[in-house]
């Protein structure tokens, strides 16, 4: 399994943990949903730590995308006859 795939799986698990955490709030069962609150925040935190420790920054697709953005972020002249130097 590639690092990009693992990063996506951990991201989905983070969102699942947040959804599990918010479920008792949305249904109005705070007193009976204490276990869901603890399980949801635990899953989100654990998946976030694993994502950061195992795979953060090792996805070549993202690095290529960032490189393309930095090339396109060069200052553009607003006037067609403006000099290219300051």
C-alpha positions as CSV (number, residue, x, y, z in Angstrom):
1,X,0.0,0.0,0.0
2,X,1.5,3.4,-1.0
3,X,2.0,6.3,1.4
4,X,-0.6,8.3,-0.5
5,X,-3.2,5.6,0.0
6,X,-2.4,5.4,3.7
7,X,-2.6,9.2,4.0
8,X,-6.1,9.2,2.4
9,X,-7.3,6.3,4.7
10,X,-6.1,8.2,7.8
11,X,-7.8,11.3,6.6
12,X,-11.1,9.4,6.2
13,X,-10.6,8.0,9.7
14,X,-10.1,11.5,11.1
15,X,-13.4,12.6,9.6
16,X,-15.1,9.5,10.7
17,X,-13.9,10.1,14.3
18,X,-15.2,13.7,14.2
19,X,-18.6,12.5,12.8
20,X,-18.8,9.9,15.6
21,X,-17.9,12.6,18.1
22,X,-20.6,14.9,16.8
23,X,-23.4,12.3,16.5
24,X,-24.6,12.6,20.1
25,X,-24.8,16.4,19.8
26,X,-26.8,16.2,16.6
27,X,-29.2,13.6,18.0
28,X,-29.6,15.3,21.4
29,X,-28.5,12.2,23.4
30,X,-25.5,13.6,25.3
31,X,-25.9,11.6,28.5
32,X,-26.3,8.3,26.7
33,X,-23.7,9.1,24.0
34,X,-20.7,9.6,26.3
35,X,-19.1,6.4,24.9
36,X,-19.5,7.7,21.4
37,X,-18.0,11.1,22.3
38,X,-14.9,9.4,23.8
39,X,-14.6,6.9,21.0
40,X,-15.0,9.5,18.3
41,X,-12.4,11.9,19.7
42,X,-10.0,9.0,20.4
43,X,-10.3,7.8,16.8
44,X,-9.8,11.2,15.4
45,X,-6.7,11.9,17.5
46,X,-5.2,8.5,16.9
47,X,-5.7,8.7,13.2
48,X,-4.3,12.2,13.1
49,X,-1.2,11.2,15.0
50,X,-0.7,8.1,12.8
51,X,-1.1,10.3,9.7
52,X,1.4,12.8,10.9
53,X,3.9,10.3,12.1
54,X,3.8,7.8,9.3
55,X,3.0,9.5,6.0
56,X,2.9,13.3,6.2
57,X,4.8,14.9,3.3
58,X,5.7,11.7,1.5
59,X,3.2,11.9,-1.3
60,X,4.9,12.6,-4.7
61,X,1.6,13.7,-6.3
62,X,1.3,16.5,-3.8
63,X,4.9,17.6,-4.2
64,X,4.4,17.9,-8.0
65,X,1.2,19.9,-7.4
66,X,3.0,22.3,-5.1
67,X,5.8,22.7,-7.6
68,X,3.4,23.6,-10.3
69,X,1.7,26.2,-8.0
70,X,5.0,27.8,-7.2
71,X,5.8,28.2,-10.9
72,X,2.4,29.8,-11.6
73,X,2.8,32.1,-8.5
74,X,5.5,34.2,-10.3
75,X,4.5,37.9,-10.5
76,X,2.7,38.8,-13.7
77,X,2.9,42.2,-15.3
78,X,-0.4,43.9,-15.6
79,X,0.6,46.0,-18.5
80,X,1.7,44.3,-21.8
81,X,4.5,46.9,-22.4
82,X,5.8,47.0,-18.8
83,X,9.5,46.1,-18.4
84,X,10.2,42.7,-16.9
85,X,12.7,44.2,-14.3
86,X,11.7,46.4,-11.4
